[in-house]
Structures are given as C-alpha cells and as structure tokens.
Amino acid sequence: MKLEDYPFKIDCTVRWGDMDANSHVNNTVYYRYFENARIDIFKELITSRNETQIGPVLAYMNCHFVKPISYPDQVIVGTRVKSLGRTSIVLEHLIQSNKVGVAAHGESVIVIFDFSAKRKIALPFDLKEKLLAGNV
C-alpha cells in the first residue's frame, strides 16, 4: 500500500482532543478521517442536494488499524475507487501519518440516493467518469 496509488488526497491535522485515555488517536477519529475524504470527493453532489434531491449515502465502512497515531501529527488520507456498481461505489482509504507511516486502511461503500423518492438510484454517468478519471 503506497499513498501514490491513491489519486484523491486530503490533509488532516491530528488534534489534542482526538486522543483517548491511552494517549493515541481514538479509533472513531480514523472513521472521521475517512469521512473527510468522502465529503471532499462528493462535495459537488452534497452542495447541489437541495436542488436535485440526490446525494451520497454511506452504506458500509470498515477500518483496519495498523499503527497508533498521536498528537502532534499530520496525516494524509488517500482514497481511490475500488469498484463501481450500478448503484454503489466502493472506495478504499489509506491513512498515512507523517510520524509513523501507514496507520490504517479501510473501505467505504457509498450509494447514490434520491431523497425525494427515498430510494437508491443508478450512478450518474458524469460522476462515474470523474471518479474513474481521478478528478472529482
């Protein structure tokens, strides 16, 4: 697993309050890092949701913890498309710490949802193209 293999990247600052009683970043924060990456990728859909009633919904997520992260540190969250289904997108995430290297990796499954019809829908063609090109 190399960060270079993940076309979407965001920086996250490790905050003092992210740590737990064991003096390392709490496991729930890793999921927030993944969330920050997803929000960045889908920001166009999210910001147009009021007009279109269409947006991404998280269906599943996992995280494999490799090394603990602690304050102070900076992490980069790399994300790539693992697969595209008719109504779903599987994203792979990698968290790399400036201090300890690869700290975690995981997956998110996203479905595109029509909030007015209250059901998932097929992935919009333009979103598929952008995701496959690595430039959302």
C-alpha positions as CSV (number, residue, x, y, z in Angstrom):
1,M,0.0,0.0,0.0
2,K,1.5,3.2,-1.2
3,L,-0.1,6.7,-0.9
4,E,1.0,7.4,-4.5
5,D,-1.6,4.8,-5.6
6,Y,-4.5,6.9,-4.2
7,P,-5.5,9.7,-6.6
8,F,-7.7,11.6,-4.1
9,K,-5.8,13.0,-1.1
10,I,-6.6,15.3,1.8
11,D,-4.5,16.5,4.8
12,C,-5.9,16.2,8.3
13,T,-4.3,17.7,11.4
14,V,-4.2,15.5,14.5
15,R,-5.7,17.5,17.3
16,W,-5.0,17.0,21.0
17,G,-8.7,16.3,21.6
18,D,-8.5,13.4,19.1
19,M,-6.6,11.3,21.6
20,D,-8.1,9.0,24.2
21,A,-7.0,7.8,27.7
22,N,-4.4,5.6,26.0
23,S,-2.6,8.7,24.6
24,H,-3.3,7.8,21.0
25,V,-5.9,8.9,18.5
26,N,-9.2,7.2,19.3
27,N,-10.5,4.7,16.8
28,T,-13.6,6.7,16.0
29,V,-11.4,9.5,14.6
30,Y,-10.0,7.3,11.9
31,Y,-13.6,7.0,10.6
32,R,-13.8,10.8,10.7
33,Y,-10.7,11.0,8.6
34,F,-12.4,8.6,6.0
35,E,-15.5,10.8,6.2
36,N,-13.5,14.0,5.5
37,A,-12.1,12.3,2.4
38,R,-15.6,11.2,1.2
39,I,-17.0,14.6,1.7
40,D,-14.2,16.1,-0.3
41,I,-14.8,13.7,-3.2
42,F,-18.6,14.1,-3.2
43,K,-18.8,17.9,-2.3
44,E,-20.4,18.7,-5.7
45,L,-23.2,16.3,-5.1
46,I,-23.6,17.3,-1.5
47,T,-23.8,21.1,-2.3
48,S,-26.4,20.5,-5.0
49,R,-28.6,18.2,-2.9
50,N,-31.1,20.9,-2.1
51,E,-31.8,21.5,-5.8
52,T,-31.5,17.9,-7.0
53,Q,-32.6,15.8,-4.0
54,I,-29.8,13.4,-5.0
55,G,-26.7,12.7,-2.9
56,P,-24.3,10.1,-1.5
57,V,-25.2,7.9,1.5
58,L,-22.8,5.8,3.4
59,A,-23.9,2.1,3.4
60,Y,-20.9,0.4,5.0
61,M,-17.4,1.2,6.3
62,N,-14.5,-0.7,7.9
63,C,-11.1,0.2,9.2
64,H,-8.0,-1.9,9.8
65,F,-5.8,-0.2,12.3
66,V,-2.1,-0.7,11.6
67,K,-0.2,1.7,13.9
68,P,-1.3,4.2,16.5
69,I,-1.3,7.9,15.8
70,S,-0.7,10.5,18.5
71,Y,-0.6,14.3,18.8
72,P,1.1,16.2,17.4
73,D,1.0,14.8,13.8
74,Q,-0.3,15.4,10.4
75,V,-2.0,12.7,8.3
76,I,-2.8,12.3,4.6
77,V,-5.9,10.4,3.7
78,G,-5.6,8.8,0.3
79,T,-8.7,7.5,-1.4
80,R,-9.3,5.5,-4.6
81,V,-12.2,3.8,-6.4
82,K,-12.1,0.1,-5.9
83,S,-15.2,-0.7,-7.8
84,L,-18.3,0.9,-9.3
85,G,-21.6,-0.9,-9.3
86,R,-24.9,0.1,-10.8
87,T,-26.0,2.0,-7.6
88,S,-22.9,1.8,-5.4
89,I,-19.2,2.9,-5.2
90,V,-16.6,1.1,-3.2
91,L,-13.8,3.4,-2.0
92,E,-10.5,2.3,-0.5
93,H,-8.9,4.6,2.0
94,L,-5.3,4.8,3.3
95,I,-4.2,6.9,6.3
96,Q,-0.6,7.9,6.3
97,S,0.9,9.6,9.3
98,N,3.9,11.9,9.0
99,K,5.4,10.3,12.1
100,V,4.6,6.5,11.8
101,G,3.8,5.9,8.1
102,V,0.8,3.9,7.1
103,A,-1.5,4.0,10.2
104,A,-4.7,2.5,8.8
105,H,-6.7,1.4,5.7
106,G,-10.3,0.7,5.1
107,E,-13.2,0.8,2.7
108,S,-16.4,2.8,2.4
109,V,-19.4,1.7,0.3
110,I,-21.5,4.6,-0.9
111,V,-24.9,4.6,-2.6
112,I,-26.3,7.4,-4.6
113,F,-29.7,8.2,-3.1
114,D,-32.8,10.0,-4.3
115,F,-34.1,11.7,-1.2
116,S,-37.4,12.7,-2.7
117,A,-38.2,9.1,-3.9
118,K,-36.5,7.6,-0.8
119,R,-34.5,5.0,-2.8
120,K,-31.1,4.4,-4.3
121,I,-30.5,5.2,-7.9
122,A,-28.1,4.4,-10.7
123,L,-24.8,6.3,-10.5
124,P,-24.9,9.4,-12.7
125,F,-22.7,8.9,-15.8
126,D,-20.8,12.1,-15.2
127,L,-19.9,11.1,-11.7
128,K,-18.7,7.7,-12.9
129,E,-16.4,9.4,-15.5
130,K,-15.0,11.8,-12.9
131,L,-14.3,9.0,-10.4
132,L,-12.6,6.8,-12.9
133,A,-10.5,9.7,-14.1
134,G,-9.5,10.5,-10.6
135,N,-10.6,14.1,-10.8
136,V,-13.7,14.8,-8.8
